[in-house]
């Protein structure tokens, strides 16, 4: 397989993964917005942690594409 095709395939895969991670982070924000005061402080903290991790994973995927 040529280098350009391989690069395109990897970039596409990383873009898909990035999108999934961004949706996951958005879902956590939405969960907190909808549940609001019904969530305990621990649940909110856990949700924020999941959002931060998902955003971090999305940024890693973005950086992989940019450095390729």
Order of alpha helices (4+ residues) and beta strands (2+ residues): alpha-alpha
